[in-house]
């Protein structure tokens, strides 16, 4: 699932970059900036998925268990929701 998500982010970044270049070619700087921001978001998401895949490859099931434990700890120490 993470590999599919990572590939989707990569394709989205390519598509948004293509559209940013198209906007630039047509002197539409506002839309170009919008697409450049989307490219940056997709690249950040790609890096997150890539890091998760790397951690799973390095640590296996232990990594997933540790994540679960850390989330439980964080939830138990969080201030109550009002």
C-alpha positions, 0 to 999 in steps of 0.5 A: 500500500505504501509503495502504491501511495509513493508512486501516486505521489511521484506521478502527481508531482510530475503532473503538477510540474508539467502544469506549472511549466505550462502556466509559465509558458503562458505567463500565468505566474499565479497558477504556476505558483499554485502548481509549484506549491502542489509539487512541493507538497507531493514531494514531501508526501513522497519522502514520508512514504519513502522513509516509512518503506525504508524503516519497514525494510530495516526493522520489519514488524518490530517497526510497526509495533513500535509505532503502535506503542508510541502512538498509544503513549502519545494519546495517553499523555495528551491533554483531554479534549474539551 
